[in-house]
């Protein structure tokens, strides 16, 4: 998972962990758990993030499915 890439996409869109958590309907600690790998992103959350940040297939793969 490439959280740095996700955080860069968030910053480009003016989002923080707080605003992203609100948009996804999760708590900030819950989102932090996803960022640290303690819990996985749900399929629906990945879809929402991809749509919000206009991620292409390569970005989605790099952010959510590749080891960095």
C-alpha positions as CSV (number, residue, x, y, z in Angstrom):
1,X,0.0,0.0,0.0
2,X,1.4,3.4,-1.0
3,X,-0.1,5.7,1.6
4,X,2.3,8.6,0.5
5,X,0.6,8.5,-2.9
6,X,-2.8,8.6,-1.4
7,X,-1.8,11.5,0.9
8,X,-0.5,13.4,-2.1
9,X,-3.8,12.9,-3.9
10,X,-5.6,14.0,-0.8
11,X,-3.4,17.2,-0.6
12,X,-4.0,18.0,-4.2
13,X,-7.7,17.9,-3.5
14,X,-7.5,19.9,-0.3
15,X,-8.4,16.9,2.0
16,X,-7.0,16.0,5.3
17,X,-7.5,12.7,7.2
18,X,-10.4,14.4,9.0
19,X,-12.2,15.5,5.8
20,X,-11.5,12.1,4.1
21,X,-12.9,10.2,7.1
22,X,-16.0,12.3,7.0
23,X,-16.5,11.7,3.3
24,X,-16.1,8.0,3.7
25,X,-18.3,7.9,6.8
26,X,-15.6,6.5,9.1
27,X,-13.9,7.8,12.2
28,X,-10.5,9.4,12.1
29,X,-9.0,6.6,14.2
30,X,-10.6,4.1,11.8
31,X,-9.1,5.8,8.8
32,X,-5.7,5.9,10.6
33,X,-6.0,2.2,11.1
34,X,-6.5,1.8,7.4
35,X,-3.5,4.0,6.6
36,X,-1.3,2.0,9.0
37,X,-2.5,-1.4,7.6
38,X,-4.2,-2.4,10.8
39,X,-7.5,-2.7,8.9
40,X,-8.2,-3.0,5.2
41,X,-10.0,-0.4,3.0
42,X,-13.4,-1.8,2.0
43,X,-14.2,-2.2,-1.7
44,X,-16.8,0.6,-1.5
45,X,-14.2,3.0,0.2
46,X,-11.7,2.3,-2.6
47,X,-14.4,3.1,-5.2
48,X,-15.3,6.3,-3.4
49,X,-11.7,7.4,-3.2
50,X,-11.0,6.5,-6.8
51,X,-14.0,8.6,-7.9
52,X,-13.2,11.6,-5.6
53,X,-9.6,11.8,-6.7
54,X,-10.1,10.7,-10.3
55,X,-7.6,7.8,-9.9
56,X,-6.6,5.8,-12.8
57,X,-6.2,2.0,-12.7
58,X,-2.4,2.3,-12.1
59,X,-3.0,4.7,-9.1
60,X,-5.6,2.4,-7.6
61,X,-3.3,-0.6,-7.9
62,X,-0.3,1.3,-6.5
63,X,-2.2,2.8,-3.6
64,X,-4.2,-0.1,-2.4
65,X,-2.8,-3.3,-3.7
66,X,1.0,-3.0,-4.0
67,X,3.7,-3.4,-1.4
68,X,6.0,-0.4,-1.2
